[in-house]
Amino acid sequence: MFSNIGVPGLILILVVALVIFGPNKLPEIGRAFGKSIREFKKATDGLADDIREEFKEDIKEVKEGKVDIRK
């Protein structure tokens, strides 16, 4: 998503944010953004772990012969 934004683009975004929000509000916004990103990553990691666990259970059943996959 942000792969094509270079250093000049990031500087421009920072300057615009500084003008819009001011220097006092900017650290607070940065903290909130970082916290949101962390929570999003935790949620996606949790979903990925659930999916991996489901696959492990399915693979275990197939290996034990409980499920016939040749249908």
N, CA, C, O and CB atoms as a CASP TS submission, in Angstrom:
PFRMAT TS
TARGET T0000
AUTHOR 0000-0000-0000
METHOD Language model
MODEL 1
PARENT N/A
ATOM      1  N   MET     1       0.830  -1.192   0.000  1.00  0.00           N
ATOM      2  CA  MET     1       0.000   0.000   0.000  1.00  0.00           C
ATOM      3  C   MET     1       0.872   1.253   0.000  1.00  0.00           C
ATOM      4  O   MET     1       0.653   2.163  -0.800  1.00  0.00           O
ATOM      5  CB  MET     1      -0.943  -0.001   1.212  1.00  0.00           C
ATOM      6  N   PHE     2       1.850   1.303   0.886  1.00  0.00           N
ATOM      7  CA  PHE     2       2.720   2.475   0.981  1.00  0.00           C
ATOM      8  C   PHE     2       4.055   2.237   0.299  1.00  0.00           C
ATOM      9  O   PHE     2       5.008   2.978   0.541  1.00  0.00           O
ATOM     10  CB  PHE     2       2.944   2.851   2.437  1.00  0.00           C
ATOM     11  N   SER     3       4.147   1.224  -0.543  1.00  0.00           N
ATOM     12  CA  SER     3       5.428   0.850  -1.120  1.00  0.00           C
ATOM     13  C   SER     3       5.974   1.892  -2.097  1.00  0.00           C
ATOM     14  O   SER     3       7.185   1.953  -2.310  1.00  0.00           O
ATOM     15  CB  SER     3       5.297  -0.473  -1.815  1.00  0.00           C
ATOM     16  N   ASN     4       5.109   2.706  -2.692  1.00  0.00           N
ATOM     17  CA  ASN     4       5.597   3.676  -3.664  1.00  0.00           C
ATOM     18  C   ASN     4       5.740   5.086  -3.086  1.00  0.00           C
ATOM     19  O   ASN     4       5.969   6.036  -3.835  1.00  0.00           O
ATOM     20  CB  ASN     4       4.670   3.711  -4.849  1.00  0.00           C
ATOM     21  N   ILE     5       5.609   5.235  -1.766  1.00  0.00           N
ATOM     22  CA  ILE     5       5.819   6.535  -1.130  1.00  0.00           C
ATOM     23  C   ILE     5       7.276   6.593  -0.685  1.00  0.00           C
ATOM     24  O   ILE     5       7.722   5.757   0.101  1.00  0.00           O
ATOM     25  CB  ILE     5       4.835   6.758   0.087  1.00  0.00           C
ATOM     26  N   GLY     6       8.005   7.563  -1.179  1.00  0.00           N
ATOM     27  CA  GLY     6       9.410   7.701  -0.822  1.00  0.00           C
ATOM     28  C   GLY     6       9.592   8.696   0.308  1.00  0.00           C
ATOM     29  O   GLY     6       8.627   9.130   0.937  1.00  0.00           O
ATOM     30  N   VAL     7      10.822   9.043   0.550  1.00  0.00           N
ATOM     31  CA  VAL     7      11.166   9.997   1.604  1.00  0.00           C
ATOM     32  C   VAL     7      10.530  11.368   1.352  1.00  0.00           C
ATOM     33  O   VAL     7       9.985  11.954   2.288  1.00  0.00           O
ATOM     34  CB  VAL     7      12.686  10.137   1.711  1.00  0.00           C
ATOM     35  N   PRO     8      10.577  11.901   0.127  1.00  0.00           N
ATOM     36  CA  PRO     8       9.928  13.201  -0.096  1.00  0.00           C
ATOM     37  C   PRO     8       8.422  13.165   0.179  1.00  0.00           C
ATOM     38  O   PRO     8       7.855  14.131   0.691  1.00  0.00           O
ATOM     39  CB  PRO     8      10.170  13.659  -1.526  1.00  0.00           C
ATOM     40  N   GLY     9       7.785  12.050  -0.163  1.00  0.00           N
ATOM     41  CA  GLY     9       6.358  11.911   0.096  1.00  0.00           C
ATOM     42  C   GLY     9       6.052  11.881   1.586  1.00  0.00           C
ATOM     43  O   GLY     9       5.087  12.496   2.041  1.00  0.00           O
ATOM     44  N   LEU    10       6.877  11.163   2.345  1.00  0.00           N
ATOM     45  CA  LEU    10       6.689  11.114   3.797  1.00  0.00           C
ATOM     46  C   LEU    10       6.900  12.478   4.439  1.00  0.00           C
ATOM     47  O   LEU    10       6.172  12.854   5.357  1.00  0.00           O
ATOM     48  CB  LEU    10       7.640  10.099   4.418  1.00  0.00           C
ATOM     49  N   ILE    11       7.890  13.217   3.960  1.00  0.00           N
ATOM     50  CA  ILE    11       8.146  14.566   4.486  1.00  0.00           C
ATOM     51  C   ILE    11       6.966  15.476   4.185  1.00  0.00           C
ATOM     52  O   ILE    11       6.554  16.262   5.038  1.00  0.00           O
ATOM     53  CB  ILE    11       9.444  15.157   3.884  1.00  0.00           C
ATOM     54  N   LEU    12       6.423  15.376   2.984  1.00  0.00           N
ATOM     55  CA  LEU    12       5.257  16.175   2.616  1.00  0.00           C
ATOM     56  C   LEU    12       4.059  15.844   3.509  1.00  0.00           C
ATOM     57  O   LEU    12       3.366  16.746   3.979  1.00  0.00           O
ATOM     58  CB  LEU    12       4.898  15.943   1.142  1.00  0.00           C
ATOM     59  N   ILE    13       3.817  14.555   3.741  1.00  0.00           N
ATOM     60  CA  ILE    13       2.711  14.149   4.613  1.00  0.00           C
ATOM     61  C   ILE    13       2.922  14.693   6.020  1.00  0.00           C
ATOM     62  O   ILE    13       1.974  15.178   6.636  1.00  0.00           O
ATOM     63  CB  ILE    13       2.577  12.611   4.649  1.00  0.00           C
ATOM     64  N   LEU    14       4.136  14.623   6.537  1.00  0.00           N
ATOM     65  CA  LEU    14       4.441  15.134   7.869  1.00  0.00           C
ATOM     66  C   LEU    14       4.217  16.633   7.958  1.00  0.00           C
ATOM     67  O   LEU    14       3.659  17.115   8.943  1.00  0.00           O
ATOM     68  CB  LEU    14       5.872  14.803   8.245  1.00  0.00           C
ATOM     69  N   VAL    15       4.640  17.373   6.953  1.00  0.00           N
ATOM     70  CA  VAL    15       4.464  18.829   6.942  1.00  0.00           C
ATOM     71  C   VAL    15       2.976  19.182   6.902  1.00  0.00           C
ATOM     72  O   VAL    15       2.527  20.071   7.626  1.00  0.00           O
ATOM     73  CB  VAL    15       5.201  19.460   5.732  1.00  0.00           C
ATOM     74  N   VAL    16       2.216  18.489   6.059  1.00  0.00           N
ATOM     75  CA  VAL    16       0.770  18.756   5.975  1.00  0.00           C
ATOM     76  C   VAL    16       0.096  18.440   7.311  1.00  0.00           C
ATOM     77  O   VAL    16      -0.747  19.209   7.774  1.00  0.00           O
ATOM     78  CB  VAL    16       0.120  17.919   4.834  1.00  0.00           C
ATOM     79  N   ALA    17       0.458  17.321   7.931  1.00  0.00           N
ATOM     80  CA  ALA    17      -0.123  16.962   9.226  1.00  0.00           C
ATOM     81  C   ALA    17       0.259  17.993  10.286  1.00  0.00           C
ATOM     82  O   ALA    17      -0.560  18.337  11.139  1.00  0.00           O
ATOM     83  CB  ALA    17       0.342  15.554   9.657  1.00  0.00           C
ATOM     84  N   LEU    18       1.480  18.482  10.238  1.00  0.00           N
ATOM     85  CA  LEU    18       1.933  19.491  11.188  1.00  0.00           C
ATOM     86  C   LEU    18       1.136  20.779  11.030  1.00  0.00           C
ATOM     87  O   LEU    18       0.770  21.405  12.025  1.00  0.00           O
ATOM     88  CB  LEU    18       3.428  19.769  11.004  1.00  0.00           C
ATOM     89  N   VAL    19       0.865  21.178   9.802  1.00  0.00           N
ATOM     90  CA  VAL    19       0.096  22.402   9.545  1.00  0.00           C
ATOM     91  C   VAL    19      -1.349  22.224   9.990  1.00  0.00           C
ATOM     92  O   VAL    19      -1.934  23.129  10.586  1.00  0.00           O
ATOM     93  CB  VAL    19       0.150  22.777   8.047  1.00  0.00           C
ATOM     94  N   ILE    20      -1.924  21.062   9.702  1.00  0.00           N
ATOM     95  CA  ILE    20      -3.341  20.837  10.021  1.00  0.00           C
ATOM     96  C   ILE    20      -3.557  20.673  11.522  1.00  0.00           C
ATOM     97  O   ILE    20      -4.451  21.305  12.086  1.00  0.00           O
ATOM     98  CB  ILE    20      -3.863  19.598   9.285  1.00  0.00           C
ATOM     99  N   PHE    21      -2.763  19.844  12.170  1.00  0.00           N
ATOM    100  CA  PHE    21      -3.009  19.502  13.577  1.00  0.00           C
ATOM    101  C   PHE    21      -2.191  20.312  14.567  1.00  0.00           C
ATOM    102  O   PHE    21      -2.585  20.423  15.728  1.00  0.00           O
ATOM    103  CB  PHE    21      -2.730  18.056  13.795  1.00  0.00           C
ATOM    104  N   GLY    22      -1.095  20.867  14.161  1.00  0.00           N
ATOM    105  CA  GLY    22      -0.258  21.630  15.071  1.00  0.00           C
ATOM    106  C   GLY    22       0.735  20.746  15.794  1.00  0.00           C
ATOM    107  O   GLY    22       0.547  19.533  15.876  1.00  0.00           O
ATOM    108  N   PRO    23       1.791  21.345  16.317  1.00  0.00           N
ATOM    109  CA  PRO    23       2.859  20.554  16.944  1.00  0.00           C
ATOM    110  C   PRO    23       2.449  19.914  18.266  1.00  0.00           C
ATOM    111  O   PRO    23       3.039  18.906  18.656  1.00  0.00           O
ATOM    112  CB  PRO    23       4.063  21.422  17.173  1.00  0.00           C
ATOM    113  N   ASN    24       1.466  20.462  18.963  1.00  0.00           N
ATOM    114  CA  ASN    24       1.060  19.889  20.246  1.00  0.00           C
ATOM    115  C   ASN    24       0.212  18.639  20.083  1.00  0.00           C
ATOM    116  O   ASN    24       0.289  17.734  20.914  1.00  0.00           O
ATOM    117  CB  ASN    24       0.298  20.912  21.050  1.00  0.00           C
ATOM    118  N   LYS    25      -0.575  18.568  19.055  1.00  0.00           N
ATOM    119  CA  LYS    25      -1.505  17.459  18.850  1.00  0.00           C
ATOM    120  C   LYS    25      -0.855  16.298  18.088  1.00  0.00           C
ATOM    121  O   LYS    25      -1.337  15.168  18.174  1.00  0.00           O
ATOM    122  CB  LYS    25      -2.738  17.948  18.096  1.00  0.00           C
ATOM    123  N   LEU    26       0.215  16.550  17.354  1.00  0.00           N
ATOM    124  CA  LEU    26       0.827  15.545  16.493  1.00  0.00           C
ATOM    125  C   LEU    26       1.335  14.309  17.252  1.00  0.00           C
ATOM    126  O   LEU    26       1.081  13.198  16.786  1.00  0.00           O
ATOM    127  CB  LEU    26       1.964  16.169  15.736  1.00  0.00           C
ATOM    128  N   PRO    27       2.030  14.427  18.380  1.00  0.00           N
ATOM    129  CA  PRO    27       2.472  13.223  19.098  1.00  0.00           C
ATOM    130  C   PRO    27       1.306  12.354  19.573  1.00  0.00           C
ATOM    131  O   PRO    27       1.386  11.125  19.551  1.00  0.00           O
ATOM    132  CB  PRO    27       3.322  13.619  20.291  1.00  0.00           C
ATOM    133  N   GLU    28       0.242  12.997  19.996  1.00  0.00           N
ATOM    134  CA  GLU    28      -0.942  12.262  20.450  1.00  0.00           C
ATOM    135  C   GLU    28      -1.551  11.464  19.295  1.00  0.00           C
ATOM    136  O   GLU    28      -1.956  10.315  19.474  1.00  0.00           O
ATOM    137  CB  GLU    28      -1.992  13.234  21.041  1.00  0.00           C
ATOM    138  N   ILE    29      -1.610  12.070  18.125  1.00  0.00           N
ATOM    139  CA  ILE    29      -2.149  11.387  16.949  1.00  0.00           C
ATOM    140  C   ILE    29      -1.239  10.233  16.553  1.00  0.00           C
ATOM    141  O   ILE    29      -1.721   9.162  16.185  1.00  0.00           O
ATOM    142  CB  ILE    29      -2.313  12.371  15.770  1.00  0.00           C
ATOM    143  N   GLY    30       0.057  10.439  16.624  1.00  0.00           N
ATOM    144  CA  GLY    30       1.015   9.377  16.314  1.00  0.00           C
ATOM    145  C   GLY    30       0.877   8.182  17.243  1.00  0.00           C
ATOM    146  O   GLY    30       0.917   7.036  16.796  1.00  0.00           O
ATOM    147  N   ARG    31       0.713   8.448  18.537  1.00  0.00           N
ATOM    148  CA  ARG    31       0.513   7.369  19.505  1.00  0.00           C
ATOM    149  C   ARG    31      -0.764   6.593  19.212  1.00  0.00           C
ATOM    150  O   ARG    31      -0.773   5.363  19.243  1.00  0.00           O
ATOM    151  CB  ARG    31       0.469   7.930  20.927  1.00  0.00           C
ATOM    152  N   ALA    32      -1.839   7.316  18.930  1.00  0.00           N
ATOM    153  CA  ALA    32      -3.111   6.664  18.629  1.00  0.00           C
ATOM    154  C   ALA    32      -3.001   5.814  17.368  1.00  0.00           C
ATOM    155  O   ALA    32      -3.542   4.710  17.310  1.00  0.00           O
ATOM    156  CB  ALA    32      -4.223   7.707  18.469  1.00  0.00           C
ATOM    157  N   PHE    33      -2.307   6.327  16.365  1.00  0.00           N
ATOM    158  CA  PHE    33      -2.126   5.577  15.123  1.00  0.00           C
ATOM    159  C   PHE    33      -1.308   4.313  15.374  1.00  0.00           C
ATOM    160  O   PHE    33      -1.650   3.240  14.877  1.00  0.00           O
ATOM    161  CB  PHE    33      -1.443   6.454  14.058  1.00  0.00           C
ATOM    162  N   GLY    34      -0.233   4.439  16.141  1.00  0.00           N
ATOM    163  CA  GLY    34       0.599   3.275  16.466  1.00  0.00           C
ATOM    164  C   GLY    34      -0.160   2.228  17.251  1.00  0.00           C
ATOM    165  O   GLY    34      -0.019   1.031  16.998  1.00  0.00           O
ATOM    166  N   LYS    35      -0.962   2.671  18.200  1.00  0.00           N
ATOM    167  CA  LYS    35      -1.766   1.745  18.997  1.00  0.00           C
ATOM    168  C   LYS    35      -2.783   1.021  18.114  1.00  0.00           C
ATOM    169  O   LYS    35      -3.011  -0.177  18.283  1.00  0.00           O
ATOM    170  CB  LYS    35      -2.486   2.497  20.136  1.00  0.00           C
ATOM    171  N   SER    36      -3.380   1.731  17.190  1.00  0.00           N
ATOM    172  CA  SER    36      -4.343   1.112  16.276  1.00  0.00           C
ATOM    173  C   SER    36      -3.671   0.062  15.398  1.00  0.00           C
ATOM    174  O   SER    36      -4.221  -1.018  15.183  1.00  0.00           O
ATOM    175  CB  SER    36      -5.011   2.179  15.399  1.00  0.00           C
ATOM    176  N   ILE    37      -2.492   0.379  14.897  1.00  0.00           N
ATOM    177  CA  ILE    37      -1.754  -0.579  14.067  1.00  0.00           C
ATOM    178  C   ILE    37      -1.414  -1.827  14.876  1.00  0.00           C
ATOM    179  O   ILE    37      -1.560  -2.943  14.379  1.00  0.00           O
ATOM    180  CB  ILE    37      -0.464   0.065  13.505  1.00  0.00           C
ATOM    181  N   ARG    38      -0.960  -1.650  16.123  1.00  0.00           N
ATOM    182  CA  ARG    38      -0.621  -2.788  16.985  1.00  0.00           C
ATOM    183  C   ARG    38      -1.833  -3.676  17.228  1.00  0.00           C
ATOM    184  O   ARG    38      -1.727  -4.900  17.152  1.00  0.00           O
ATOM    185  CB  ARG    38      -0.058  -2.297  18.323  1.00  0.00           C
ATOM    186  N   GLU    39      -2.991  -3.070  17.522  1.00  0.00           N
ATOM    187  CA  GLU    39      -4.207  -3.840  17.764  1.00  0.00           C
ATOM    188  C   GLU    39      -4.645  -4.589  16.512  1.00  0.00           C
ATOM    189  O   GLU    39      -5.103  -5.729  16.594  1.00  0.00           O
ATOM    190  CB  GLU    39      -5.329  -2.924  18.245  1.00  0.00           C
ATOM    191  N   PHE    40      -4.506  -3.950  15.354  1.00  0.00           N
ATOM    192  CA  PHE    40      -4.854  -4.601  14.097  1.00  0.00           C
ATOM    193  C   PHE    40      -3.962  -5.819  13.851  1.00  0.00           C
ATOM    194  O   PHE    40      -4.443  -6.874  13.438  1.00  0.00           O
ATOM    195  CB  PHE    40      -4.736  -3.610  12.931  1.00  0.00           C
ATOM    196  N   LYS    41      -2.658  -5.664  14.108  1.00  0.00           N
ATOM    197  CA  LYS    41      -1.734  -6.783  13.917  1.00  0.00           C
ATOM    198  C   LYS    41      -2.053  -7.928  14.868  1.00  0.00           C
ATOM    199  O   LYS    41      -2.000  -9.096  14.481  1.00  0.00           O
ATOM    200  CB  LYS    41      -0.287  -6.321  14.119  1.00  0.00           C
ATOM    201  N   LYS    42      -2.388  -7.593  16.122  1.00  0.00           N
ATOM    202  CA  LYS    42      -2.755  -8.627  17.083  1.00  0.00           C
ATOM    203  C   LYS    42      -3.979  -9.392  16.621  1.00  0.00           C
ATOM    204  O   LYS    42      -4.027 -10.618  16.720  1.00  0.00           O
ATOM    205  CB  LYS    42      -3.009  -8.016  18.454  1.00  0.00           C
ATOM    206  N   ALA    43      -4.968  -8.670  16.114  1.00  0.00           N
ATOM    207  CA  ALA    43      -6.203  -9.308  15.648  1.00  0.00           C
ATOM    208  C   ALA    43      -5.932 -10.210  14.452  1.00  0.00           C
ATOM    209  O   ALA    43      -6.453 -11.323  14.389  1.00  0.00           O
ATOM    210  CB  ALA    43      -7.251  -8.249  15.282  1.00  0.00           C
ATOM    211  N   THR    44      -5.128  -9.748  13.505  1.00  0.00           N
ATOM    212  CA  THR    44      -4.841 -10.574  12.338  1.00  0.00           C
ATOM    213  C   THR    44      -3.986 -11.781  12.713  1.00  0.00           C
ATOM    214  O   THR    44      -4.154 -12.858  12.141  1.00  0.00           O
ATOM    215  CB  THR    44      -4.140  -9.747  11.263  1.00  0.00           C
ATOM    216  N   ASP    45      -3.073 -11.613  13.667  1.00  0.00           N
ATOM    217  CA  ASP    45      -2.283 -12.755  14.131  1.00  0.00           C
ATOM    218  C   ASP    45      -3.176 -13.782  14.807  1.00  0.00           C
ATOM    219  O   ASP    45      -2.980 -14.986  14.646  1.00  0.00           O
ATOM    220  CB  ASP    45      -1.178 -12.296  15.097  1.00  0.00           C
ATOM    221  N   GLY    46      -4.149 -13.308  15.558  1.00  0.00           N
ATOM    222  CA  GLY    46      -5.093 -14.214  16.214  1.00  0.00           C
ATOM    223  C   GLY    46      -5.904 -14.998  15.199  1.00  0.00           C
ATOM    224  O   GLY    46      -6.116 -16.198  15.371  1.00  0.00           O
ATOM    225  N   LEU    47      -6.356 -14.340  14.150  1.00  0.00           N
ATOM    226  CA  LEU    47      -7.101 -15.030  13.099  1.00  0.00           C
ATOM    227  C   LEU    47      -6.229 -16.054  12.391  1.00  0.00           C
ATOM    228  O   LEU    47      -6.671 -17.169  12.113  1.00  0.00           O
ATOM    229  CB  LEU    47      -7.653 -14.025  12.090  1.00  0.00           C
ATOM    230  N   ALA    48      -5.000 -15.678  12.101  1.00  0.00           N
ATOM    231  CA  ALA    48      -4.085 -16.603  11.429  1.00  0.00           C
ATOM    232  C   ALA    48      -3.812 -17.818  12.313  1.00  0.00           C
ATOM    233  O   ALA    48      -3.747 -18.939  11.807  1.00  0.00           O
ATOM    234  CB  ALA    48      -2.760 -15.893  11.070  1.00  0.00           C
ATOM    235  N   ASP    49      -3.655 -17.621  13.608  1.00  0.00           N
ATOM    236  CA  ASP    49      -3.436 -18.740  14.524  1.00  0.00           C
ATOM    237  C   ASP    49      -4.645 -19.674  14.542  1.00  0.00           C
ATOM    238  O   ASP    49      -4.489 -20.895  14.555  1.00  0.00           O
ATOM    239  CB  ASP    49      -3.145 -18.223  15.942  1.00  0.00           C
ATOM    240  N   ASP    50      -5.848 -19.100  14.543  1.00  0.00           N
ATOM    241  CA  ASP    50      -7.064 -19.917  14.519  1.00  0.00           C
ATOM    242  C   ASP    50      -7.135 -20.754  13.250  1.00  0.00           C
ATOM    243  O   ASP    50      -7.492 -21.931  13.299  1.00  0.00           O
ATOM    244  CB  ASP    50      -8.309 -19.030  14.632  1.00  0.00           C
ATOM    245  N   ILE    51      -6.797 -20.153  12.119  1.00  0.00           N
ATOM    246  CA  ILE    51      -6.835 -20.878  10.845  1.00  0.00           C
ATOM    247  C   ILE    51      -5.791 -21.990  10.842  1.00  0.00           C
ATOM    248  O   ILE    51      -6.073 -23.102  10.396  1.00  0.00           O
ATOM    249  CB  ILE    51      -6.598 -19.914   9.657  1.00  0.00           C
ATOM    250  N   ARG    52      -4.593 -21.699  11.334  1.00  0.00           N
ATOM    251  CA  ARG    52      -3.543 -22.730  11.402  1.00  0.00           C
ATOM    252  C   ARG    52      -3.985 -23.891  12.280  1.00  0.00           C
ATOM    253  O   ARG    52      -3.755 -25.054  11.947  1.00  0.00           O
ATOM    254  CB  ARG    52      -2.225 -22.133  11.942  1.00  0.00           C
ATOM    255  N   GLU    53      -4.615 -23.574  13.394  1.00  0.00           N
ATOM    256  CA  GLU    53      -5.082 -24.618  14.316  1.00  0.00           C
ATOM    257  C   GLU    53      -6.133 -25.502  13.645  1.00  0.00           C
ATOM    258  O   GLU    53      -6.117 -26.721  13.810  1.00  0.00           O
ATOM    259  CB  GLU    53      -5.663 -23.985  15.601  1.00  0.00           C
ATOM    260  N   GLU    54      -7.041 -24.890  12.891  1.00  0.00           N
ATOM    261  CA  GLU    54      -8.057 -25.658  12.164  1.00  0.00           C
ATOM    262  C   GLU    54      -7.399 -26.590  11.153  1.00  0.00           C
ATOM    263  O   GLU    54      -7.789 -27.752  11.038  1.00  0.00           O
ATOM    264  CB  GLU    54      -9.049 -24.713  11.452  1.00  0.00           C
ATOM    265  N   PHE    55      -6.417 -26.098  10.429  1.00  0.00           N
ATOM    266  CA  PHE    55      -5.728 -26.940   9.456  1.00  0.00           C
ATOM    267  C   PHE    55      -4.981 -28.069  10.134  1.00  0.00           C
ATOM    268  O   PHE    55      -4.948 -29.185   9.615  1.00  0.00           O
ATOM    269  CB  PHE    55      -4.768 -26.112   8.622  1.00  0.00           C
ATOM    270  N   LYS    56      -4.380 -27.805  11.285  1.00  0.00           N
ATOM    271  CA  LYS    56      -3.668 -28.859  12.006  1.00  0.00           C
ATOM    272  C   LYS    56      -4.626 -29.977  12.390  1.00  0.00           C
ATOM    273  O   LYS    56      -4.303 -31.157  12.247  1.00  0.00           O
ATOM    274  CB  LYS    56      -2.979 -28.291  13.260  1.00  0.00           C
ATOM    275  N   GLU    57      -5.818 -29.601  12.884  1.00  0.00           N
ATOM    276  CA  GLU    57      -6.807 -30.601  13.275  1.00  0.00           C
ATOM    277  C   GLU    57      -7.273 -31.402  12.061  1.00  0.00           C
ATOM    278  O   GLU    57      -7.416 -32.622  12.142  1.00  0.00           O
ATOM    279  CB  GLU    57      -8.007 -29.931  13.964  1.00  0.00           C
ATOM    280  N   ASP    58      -7.511 -30.726  10.935  1.00  0.00           N
ATOM    281  CA  ASP    58      -7.954 -31.415   9.724  1.00  0.00           C
ATOM    282  C   ASP    58      -6.873 -32.356   9.197  1.00  0.00           C
ATOM    283  O   ASP    58      -7.176 -33.477   8.789  1.00  0.00           O
ATOM    284  CB  ASP    58      -8.337 -30.399   8.644  1.00  0.00           C
ATOM    285  N   ILE    59      -5.636 -31.919   9.202  1.00  0.00           N
ATOM    286  CA  ILE    59      -4.530 -32.753   8.724  1.00  0.00           C
ATOM    287  C   ILE    59      -4.357 -33.966   9.626  1.00  0.00           C
ATOM    288  O   ILE    59      -4.095 -35.072   9.153  1.00  0.00           O
ATOM    289  CB  ILE    59      -3.220 -31.942   8.661  1.00  0.00           C
ATOM    290  N   LYS    60      -4.504 -33.750  10.923  1.00  0.00           N
ATOM    291  CA  LYS    60      -4.380 -34.863  11.872  1.00  0.00           C
ATOM    292  C   LYS    60      -5.466 -35.905  11.614  1.00  0.00           C
ATOM    293  O   LYS    60      -5.196 -37.105  11.657  1.00  0.00           O
ATOM    294  CB  LYS    60      -4.467 -34.350  13.330  1.00  0.00           C
ATOM    295  N   GLU    61      -6.696 -35.451  11.344  1.00  0.00           N
ATOM    296  CA  GLU    61      -7.789 -36.387  11.061  1.00  0.00           C
ATOM    297  C   GLU    61      -7.525 -37.158   9.777  1.00  0.00           C
ATOM    298  O   GLU    61      -7.799 -38.356   9.711  1.00  0.00           O
ATOM    299  CB  GLU    61      -9.126 -35.640  10.958  1.00  0.00           C
ATOM    300  N   VAL    62      -7.002 -36.496   8.762  1.00  0.00           N
ATOM    301  CA  VAL    62      -6.712 -37.166   7.495  1.00  0.00           C
ATOM    302  C   VAL    62      -5.613 -38.198   7.691  1.00  0.00           C
ATOM    303  O   VAL    62      -5.717 -39.309   7.171  1.00  0.00           O
ATOM    304  CB  VAL    62      -6.304 -36.144   6.415  1.00  0.00           C
ATOM    305  N   LYS    63      -4.561 -37.857   8.432  1.00  0.00           N
ATOM    306  CA  LYS    63      -3.468 -38.786   8.662  1.00  0.00           C
ATOM    307  C   LYS    63      -3.913 -40.002   9.461  1.00  0.00           C
ATOM    308  O   LYS    63      -3.423 -41.109   9.235  1.00  0.00           O
ATOM    309  CB  LYS    63      -2.338 -38.089   9.376  1.00  0.00           C
ATOM    310  N   GLU    64      -4.836 -39.803  10.390  1.00  0.00           N
ATOM    311  CA  GLU    64      -5.326 -40.905  11.202  1.00  0.00           C
ATOM    312  C   GLU    64      -6.337 -41.756  10.431  1.00  0.00           C
ATOM    313  O   GLU    64      -6.726 -42.825  10.901  1.00  0.00           O
ATOM    314  CB  GLU    64      -5.955 -40.373  12.486  1.00  0.00           C
ATOM    315  N   GLY    65      -6.759 -41.302   9.275  1.00  0.00           N
ATOM    316  CA  GLY    65      -7.680 -42.075   8.456  1.00  0.00           C
ATOM    317  C   GLY    65      -9.134 -41.873   8.815  1.00  0.00           C
ATOM    318  O   GLY    65      -9.989 -42.622   8.342  1.00  0.00           O
ATOM    319  N   LYS    66      -9.439 -40.896   9.626  1.00  0.00           N
ATOM    320  CA  LYS    66     -10.816 -40.632  10.018  1.00  0.00           C
ATOM    321  C   LYS    66     -11.622 -40.018   8.873  1.00  0.00           C
ATOM    322  O   LYS    66     -12.842 -40.170   8.810  1.00  0.00           O
ATOM    323  CB  LYS    66     -10.846 -39.710  11.227  1.00  0.00           C
ATOM    324  N   VAL    67     -10.934 -39.332   7.981  1.00  0.00           N
ATOM    325  CA  VAL    67     -11.604 -38.638   6.890  1.00  0.00           C
ATOM    326  C   VAL    67     -11.047 -39.168   5.571  1.00  0.00           C
ATOM    327  O   VAL    67      -9.833 -39.261   5.394  1.00  0.00           O
ATOM    328  CB  VAL    67     -11.415 -37.089   7.001  1.00  0.00           C
ATOM    329  N   ASP    68     -11.946 -39.515   4.648  1.00  0.00           N
ATOM    330  CA  ASP    68     -11.510 -39.971   3.328  1.00  0.00           C
ATOM    331  C   ASP    68     -11.557 -38.790   2.376  1.00  0.00           C
ATOM    332  O   ASP    68     -12.629 -38.253   2.098  1.00  0.00           O
ATOM    333  CB  ASP    68     -12.398 -41.146   2.806  1.00  0.00           C
ATOM    334  N   ILE    69     -10.392 -38.383   1.872  1.00  0.00           N
ATOM    335  CA  ILE    69     -10.326 -37.204   1.002  1.00  0.00           C
ATOM    336  C   ILE    69     -10.451 -37.564  -0.470  1.00  0.00           C
ATOM    337  O   ILE    69     -10.339 -36.690  -1.330  1.00  0.00           O
ATOM    338  CB  ILE    69      -9.027 -36.460   1.231  1.00  0.00           C
ATOM    339  N   ARG    70     -10.682 -38.840  -0.775  1.00  0.00           N
ATOM    340  CA  ARG    70     -10.764 -39.288  -2.175  1.00  0.00           C
ATOM    341  C   ARG    70     -12.177 -39.269  -2.716  1.00  0.00           C
ATOM    342  O   ARG    70     -12.420 -39.858  -3.770  1.00  0.00           O
ATOM    343  CB  ARG    70     -10.204 -40.680  -2.309  1.00  0.00           C
ATOM    344  N   LYS    71     -13.083 -38.650  -2.079  1.00  0.00           N
ATOM    345  CA  LYS    71     -14.495 -38.615  -2.524  1.00  0.00           C
ATOM    346  C   LYS    71     -14.670 -37.817  -3.772  1.00  0.00           C
ATOM    347  O   LYS    71     -15.787 -37.691  -4.273  1.00  0.00           O
ATOM    348  CB  LYS    71     -15.383 -38.045  -1.448  1.00  0.00           C
TER
END
